Amino acid sequence: MAHTPVLLNEVIAYLNPQKNQNFIDCTVGGGGHALKILSLTKPNGKLLGFDLSQEAILKLQQIKENRLILVCDNFVHLKTIVEQYNFGPINGILIDLGLSSDLLETSKRGFSFAKDEPLDMRFSPATQDFTAQMIIRQYSKDKLTEIFRNFGEEKFARQTAEAIVNIRKKENITSTLQLAGLIETTLGRRFHIKSLARVFQALRIEVNNELEILEQTLSQGMEILNPGGRLVVISFHSLEDRIVKLSFKKFKKEGIAEIITKKPLIPTDEEIRINSRSRSAKLRVAEKI
Ligand SMILES: C[S@@+](CC[C@H](N)C(=O)[O-])C[C@H]1O[C@@H](n2cnc3c(N)ncnc32)[C@H](O)[C@@H]1O
């Protein structure tokens, strides 16, 4: 199923693309946001789109549009790539975090605990070596507890870590359903599906170093924006949202940006009804001074 862009109308309203303006989409994915932005910047506006996923970039390359520049790279290299391509002036930047439908449904890399897949969770297998399975196999009990607690905000972090360390002495934990079953058995009557979501989130964040690179990218984005240009970020859990909120406050304190959204915007009930994956989305906007 094609990825449905989240908060599309709100993104367009806040970026407000005009003809001949240039934008960056740090997470171009299925192109839902990017292609809409590009359609509003005719005839000469350009869009620079990043994605770590080769599959996503290859699909979008089939669209023959020379105003669309695609790079298969980590958005943490934003500033370097912009310099390499001599791209600008930049009127707006979008970062849509979270998982695309492609990653969840067809990547076979274990992003969803609803399917039996290898515990991989790399956004870019071509450039990353470290997988979720390696974390499960190699990390100490303390280190596992720490990531489940810090990156998953999981109440039963220690119990889950302990169970993993005990089981892995006897058998290899290699698949999503194996890990999910282990957590369910360990927590027994305390088990809730949210524990799975939290542990899977923690592993994904650790594999892809997601929080650190988000903070770095926000700073780079603010640096390269044209005055009046906007940085729009959609996050999907409280750890990401906190980083966005604190970074924007820091930019304001430094006198380099205004915060446009005092409170984050969330999808309407209607959007959540049509696209349940939008339910935890939060959108924040800052404007470069
Ligand atoms: C929620 S999807 C974006 C969907 C897109 N806005 C659309 O409308 O189709 C997030 C995308 O970000 C990509 N991604 C995640 N982390 C990344 C990173 N550090 N650098 C570049 N792309 C990344 C994923 O591969 C995924 O395709």
The ligand as a Gaussian input file, in Angstrom:
#p B3LYP/6-31G(d) Opt

LIG

0 1
 C        7.602000       8.634000       7.426000
 S        8.620000       8.299000       6.076000
 C        8.479000       9.715000       5.060000
 C        7.255000       9.730000       4.226000
 C        7.169000      10.871000       3.246000
 N        7.058000      12.157000       3.890000
 C        5.999000      10.662000       2.315000
 O        5.084000      11.509000       2.288000
 O        5.968000       9.661000       1.585000
 C       10.226000       8.461000       6.716000
 C       11.339000       8.153000       5.734000
 O       12.545000       8.640000       6.321000
 C       13.599000       7.787000       5.972000
 N       14.652000       8.017000       6.970000
 C       14.641000       7.684000       8.269000
 N       15.749000       8.110000       8.881000
 C       16.483000       8.745000       7.937000
 C       17.735000       9.410000       7.949000
 N       18.450000       9.496000       9.057000
 N       18.180000       9.974000       6.802000
 C       17.450000       9.886000       5.656000
 N       16.248000       9.257000       5.592000
 C       15.780000       8.698000       6.710000
 C       12.982000       6.405000       5.964000
 O       13.716000       5.549000       5.106000
 C       11.568000       6.689000       5.440000
 O       11.492000       6.480000       4.050000

